[in-house]
Amino acid sequence: MKKKAKILIVDDEAIIRESLRDWLTDADYQVLTAENGPQALGIVGKDKPCIAIVDLVMPGMDGIELLKKVKEVSPSIEVIIITAYASIPTAITAIREGAYDYIEKPFSPEKVELLIKKLVEHQRLVEENISLHQQLEKRYRFENIIAKSAKMQQIIELIKVVAKSNATVLITGESGTGKELVARAVHVQSYRKAKSFVPVSCAALPESLLESELFGHEKGAFTGAYAQRKGKFEFANRGSLFLDEIGEMSANIQVHLLRVLEEKEFTRVGGNESIKVDVRVISATNKDMEKALASGQFREDLYYRLNVVTIELPPLRERKEDTPLLAQHFLKKFAVENQKEISGFSPEVTDFFLKYQWPGNVRELENTIERAVILAQNSYIKIADLLQKNSPLVNSALTGRNLREVEKNHILNILSETGGNYSEAARILAISRATLYNKTKIYDLGVKKTDSS
């Protein structure tokens, strides 16, 4: 059963206390009341409400003094100030002292309920993100691999076992699934961890340069070879060499690599001396290697040398329970890098993350959150921060299961297309600008306006 949010109302006027109590009780909140500051402090210490609605002007202890004392007793409690129009400057002072917001008299039940709902959701987000942070720190982090899904836990256990051997490892999976992270984890868990982990992308260099990159060259071996140069195999001696995108390797390089794996030695380009090495080779590919073997693009004998143990990484869409943890990790990382105080994600964003298929996998999630952090104008990421103009996610926005979701997402798409121009978006939607603005407030879309009209 869902726990009811506990709200304290503090006002010396009985009619206001009772009206607020009745409204909020009907809205399914647990409501406590106090008629003065000392009585309120006793309730805060005993019953631990999460929100206090406090009148600014009360005999004895006023609202600002009570706000300060409440924060001393319970720093996590959020305080909303009730104020008459003439007292708004004082209410703003209360905001500076730590109040969450203020309500002007006279106020409607709908306005109070909307503010409370927003605040309760904000507190839930804070608690959820604290919990996610604790999970990241304690239980679901392994050598920079963040995971709680059963599939990834099995992979982590496999890494621990394989790392203790000297076997070659082939890591397979779609682009962006974290193959290099897994390769590094294998190295760090092995007895070679004190030596170098040397990564090489087999797709980044043409054949001639890749050969020199891997095996080095002697002075004068080719035009531009002005001095002897060691290759990656020598730098990785007694450590690990990570060959990424192994499926892109040419037939000639495959022959040389096979010799190193079989004989533990190689010759630099343009040289005659055989160089002995002790290197563990970890390779990775996003290609279908069975097809590459069948078509003759990849040598079968080399494949079986590289593939003593296979670690197959699942795409993010098959390990969705890891998405909130990964999202929180990237949020913290990019918030620090961009010097922003962002506490978490709106429920719509969390829902989107779990439903989106992430064709670019963890790398796409990371890039999406980096962009959202840079663009965010609030203390948490809203769906509009993801669906900015030209964002690759715009066309993938949720279509909605009910009329409210359909309308909300359609408004988001149009605002994204117009770059937040409310006047242009209202024209396309065939509604007034005021109606559009009200709908963005109702749906808490947080789209930044770019027009001044």
ZIVENLIN-V550325 format. One record per residue. RES is the residue in one small letter. PSI is psi in radians with two decimals (* if undefined). Layout:
# ZIVENLIN-V550325
res=RES psi=PSI
res=RES psi=PSI
This chain:
# ZIVENLIN-V550325
res=m psi=2.35
res=k psi=2.31
res=k psi=2.31
res=k psi=2.42
res=a psi=2.40
res=k psi=2.14
res=i psi=2.34
res=l psi=2.28
res=i psi=2.21
res=v psi=1.94
res=d psi=2.42
res=d psi=-0.22
res=e psi=2.05
res=a psi=-0.67
res=i psi=-0.63
res=i psi=-0.76
res=r psi=-0.84
res=e psi=-0.69
res=s psi=-0.83
res=l psi=-0.71
res=r psi=-0.81
res=d psi=-0.76
res=w psi=-0.84
res=l psi=-0.53
res=t psi=-0.74
res=d psi=-0.48
res=a psi=0.16
res=d psi=0.61
res=y psi=2.70
res=q psi=2.13
res=v psi=2.32
res=l psi=2.64
res=t psi=2.65
res=a psi=2.57
res=e psi=-0.09
res=n psi=3.02
res=g psi=-0.91
res=p psi=-0.72
res=q psi=-0.69
res=a psi=-0.73
res=l psi=-0.64
res=g psi=-0.72
res=i psi=-0.70
res=v psi=-0.78
res=g psi=-0.59
res=k psi=-0.84
res=d psi=-0.20
res=k psi=1.01
res=p psi=2.72
res=c psi=-0.36
res=i psi=2.45
res=a psi=2.24
res=i psi=2.01
res=v psi=2.27
res=d psi=2.43
res=l psi=-0.74
res=v psi=1.92
res=m psi=2.60
res=p psi=2.58
res=g psi=-1.94
res=m psi=2.04
res=d psi=3.13
res=g psi=-0.67
res=i psi=-0.73
res=e psi=-0.73
res=l psi=-0.70
res=l psi=-0.83
res=k psi=-0.77
res=k psi=-0.65
res=v psi=-0.75
res=k psi=-0.51
res=e psi=-0.69
res=v psi=-0.75
res=s psi=1.56
res=p psi=-0.45
res=s psi=-0.25
res=i psi=2.44
res=e psi=2.38
res=v psi=2.27
res=i psi=2.25
res=i psi=2.36
res=i psi=2.26
res=t psi=2.59
res=a psi=2.78
res=y psi=-0.70
res=a psi=-0.27
res=s psi=0.22
res=i psi=-0.73
res=p psi=-0.68
res=t psi=-0.64
res=a psi=-0.65
res=i psi=-0.65
res=t psi=-0.69
res=a psi=-0.65
res=i psi=-0.76
res=r psi=-0.47
res=e psi=-0.06
res=g psi=0.04
res=a psi=2.56
res=y psi=-0.73
res=d psi=3.11
res=y psi=2.71
res=i psi=2.26
res=e psi=2.46
res=k psi=2.51
res=p psi=2.67
res=f psi=2.73
res=s psi=2.70
res=p psi=-0.67
res=e psi=-0.72
res=k psi=-0.76
res=v psi=-0.81
res=e psi=-0.68
res=l psi=-0.73
res=l psi=-0.75
res=i psi=-0.77
res=k psi=-0.76
res=k psi=-0.72
res=l psi=-0.72
res=v psi=-0.70
res=e psi=-0.69
res=h psi=-0.76
res=q psi=-0.66
res=r psi=-0.71
res=l psi=-0.76
res=v psi=-0.82
res=e psi=-0.72
res=e psi=-0.72
res=n psi=-0.51
res=i psi=-0.75
res=s psi=-0.76
res=l psi=-0.69
res=h psi=-0.74
res=q psi=-0.68
res=q psi=-0.72
res=l psi=-0.75
res=e psi=-0.59
res=k psi=-0.82
res=r psi=-0.58
res=y psi=0.49
res=r psi=2.24
res=f psi=1.86
res=e psi=0.86
res=n psi=0.08
res=i psi=2.12
res=i psi=2.05
res=a psi=2.52
res=k psi=-0.17
res=s psi=2.66
res=a psi=-0.71
res=k psi=-0.77
res=m psi=-0.56
res=q psi=-0.65
res=q psi=-0.68
res=i psi=-0.71
res=i psi=-0.73
res=e psi=-0.65
res=l psi=-0.71
res=i psi=-0.79
res=k psi=-0.69
res=v psi=-0.85
res=v psi=-0.64
res=a psi=-0.55
res=k psi=-0.23
res=s psi=-3.10
res=n psi=0.26
res=a psi=2.58
res=t psi=2.61
res=v psi=2.32
res=l psi=2.11
res=i psi=2.14
res=t psi=2.77
res=g psi=2.86
res=e psi=2.85
res=s psi=2.40
res=g psi=0.14
res=t psi=-0.14
res=g psi=0.63
res=k psi=-0.68
res=e psi=-0.62
res=l psi=-0.74
res=v psi=-0.74
res=a psi=-0.75
res=r psi=-0.65
res=a psi=-0.69
res=v psi=-0.78
res=h psi=-0.83
res=v psi=-0.52
res=q psi=-0.09
res=s psi=3.00
res=y psi=-0.16
res=r psi=0.05
res=k psi=-0.43
res=a psi=-0.25
res=k psi=-3.09
res=s psi=2.53
res=f psi=2.01
res=v psi=1.93
res=p psi=2.49
res=v psi=2.28
res=s psi=2.05
res=c psi=-0.22
res=a psi=-0.19
res=a psi=-0.32
res=l psi=2.57
res=p psi=2.88
res=e psi=-0.83
res=s psi=-0.72
res=l psi=-0.62
res=l psi=-0.68
res=e psi=-0.79
res=s psi=-0.64
res=e psi=-0.72
res=l psi=-0.77
res=f psi=-0.11
res=g psi=3.12
res=h psi=2.79
res=e psi=2.77
res=k psi=2.26
res=g psi=0.13
res=a psi=-0.53
res=f psi=2.98
res=t psi=2.19
res=g psi=-0.14
res=a psi=1.38
res=y psi=-0.23
res=a psi=2.82
res=q psi=2.48
res=r psi=2.26
res=k psi=2.59
res=g psi=3.10
res=k psi=-0.54
res=f psi=-0.68
res=e psi=-0.69
res=f psi=-0.50
res=a psi=0.08
res=n psi=2.25
res=r psi=0.12
res=g psi=-2.52
res=s psi=2.43
res=l psi=2.13
res=f psi=1.98
res=l psi=1.75
res=d psi=2.60
res=e psi=0.88
res=i psi=-0.45
res=g psi=-0.22
res=e psi=0.00
res=m psi=2.39
res=s psi=2.86
res=a psi=-0.68
res=n psi=-0.81
res=i psi=-0.61
res=q psi=-0.69
res=v psi=-0.81
res=h psi=-0.71
res=l psi=-0.70
res=l psi=-0.69
res=r psi=-0.74
res=v psi=-0.75
res=l psi=-0.62
res=e psi=-0.69
res=e psi=-0.13
res=k psi=0.57
res=e psi=2.82
res=f psi=3.03
res=t psi=2.36
res=r psi=2.68
res=v psi=2.20
res=g psi=0.10
res=g psi=2.99
res=n psi=-0.31
res=e psi=2.27
res=s psi=2.28
res=i psi=2.13
res=k psi=2.42
res=v psi=2.67
res=d psi=1.61
res=v psi=2.35
res=r psi=2.19
res=v psi=2.15
res=i psi=2.19
res=s psi=2.87
res=a psi=2.65
res=t psi=2.64
res=n psi=0.11
res=k psi=2.76
res=d psi=1.74
res=m psi=-0.47
res=e psi=-0.70
res=k psi=-0.67
res=a psi=-0.64
res=l psi=-0.79
res=a psi=-0.58
res=s psi=-0.08
res=g psi=0.15
res=q psi=-0.38
res=f psi=2.40
res=r psi=2.32
res=e psi=-0.71
res=d psi=-0.65
res=l psi=-0.73
res=y psi=-0.79
res=y psi=-0.41
res=r psi=-0.69
res=l psi=-0.43
res=n psi=0.79
res=v psi=-0.75
res=v psi=2.31
res=t psi=2.33
res=i psi=1.96
res=e psi=2.03
res=l psi=2.27
res=p psi=2.62
res=p psi=2.79
res=l psi=-0.55
res=r psi=-0.31
res=e psi=0.09
res=r psi=0.86
res=k psi=-0.44
res=e psi=-0.26
res=d psi=-0.30
res=t psi=-0.83
res=p psi=-0.68
res=l psi=-0.80
res=l psi=-0.73
res=a psi=-0.77
res=q psi=-0.68
res=h psi=-0.82
res=f psi=-0.62
res=l psi=-0.84
res=k psi=-0.78
res=k psi=-0.88
res=f psi=-0.45
res=a psi=-0.73
res=v psi=-0.80
res=e psi=-0.62
res=n psi=0.13
res=q psi=0.88
res=k psi=2.52
res=e psi=1.61
res=i psi=2.15
res=s psi=-0.38
res=g psi=-2.68
res=f psi=2.57
res=s psi=2.78
res=p psi=-0.60
res=e psi=-0.66
res=v psi=-0.79
res=t psi=-0.74
res=d psi=-0.73
res=f psi=-0.79
res=f psi=-0.69
res=l psi=-0.43
res=k psi=-0.46
res=y psi=2.55
res=q psi=-0.24
res=w psi=1.15
res=p psi=-0.45
res=g psi=0.07
res=n psi=-2.56
res=v psi=-0.61
res=r psi=-0.70
res=e psi=-0.74
res=l psi=-0.79
res=e psi=-0.83
res=n psi=-0.67
res=t psi=-0.76
res=i psi=-0.64
res=e psi=-0.81
res=r psi=-0.73
res=a psi=-0.71
res=v psi=-0.75
res=i psi=-0.67
res=l psi=-0.28
res=a psi=2.43
res=q psi=0.04
res=n psi=-3.12
res=s psi=-0.01
res=y psi=2.77
res=i psi=2.21
res=k psi=2.86
res=i psi=-0.56
res=a psi=-0.47
res=d psi=-0.43
res=l psi=-0.60
res=l psi=0.78
res=q psi=2.87
res=k psi=2.36
res=n psi=0.11
res=s psi=2.40
res=p psi=-0.20
res=l psi=-0.23
res=v psi=-0.85
res=n psi=-0.16
res=s psi=0.13
res=a psi=2.60
res=l psi=2.38
res=t psi=-0.44
res=g psi=2.49
res=r psi=-0.23
res=n psi=3.05
res=l psi=-0.66
res=r psi=-0.80
res=e psi=-0.71
res=v psi=-0.82
res=e psi=-0.80
res=k psi=-0.83
res=n psi=-0.56
res=h psi=-0.75
res=i psi=-0.76
res=l psi=-0.78
res=n psi=-0.75
res=i psi=-0.75
res=l psi=-0.59
res=s psi=-0.76
res=e psi=-0.61
res=t psi=0.08
res=g psi=0.51
res=g psi=0.24
res=n psi=1.82
res=y psi=-0.69
res=s psi=-0.80
res=e psi=-0.71
res=a psi=-0.72
res=a psi=-0.67
res=r psi=-0.79
res=i psi=-0.70
res=l psi=-0.17
res=a psi=0.72
res=i psi=2.91
res=s psi=2.77
res=r psi=-0.65
res=a psi=-0.70
res=t psi=-0.75
res=l psi=-0.79
res=y psi=-0.74
res=n psi=-0.68
res=k psi=-0.64
res=t psi=-0.54
res=k psi=-0.74
res=i psi=-0.76
res=y psi=-0.03
res=d psi=0.85
res=l psi=-0.53
res=g psi=0.55
res=v psi=2.19
res=k psi=2.25
res=k psi=2.45
res=t psi=-0.18
res=d psi=2.70
res=s psi=-0.05
res=s psi=*
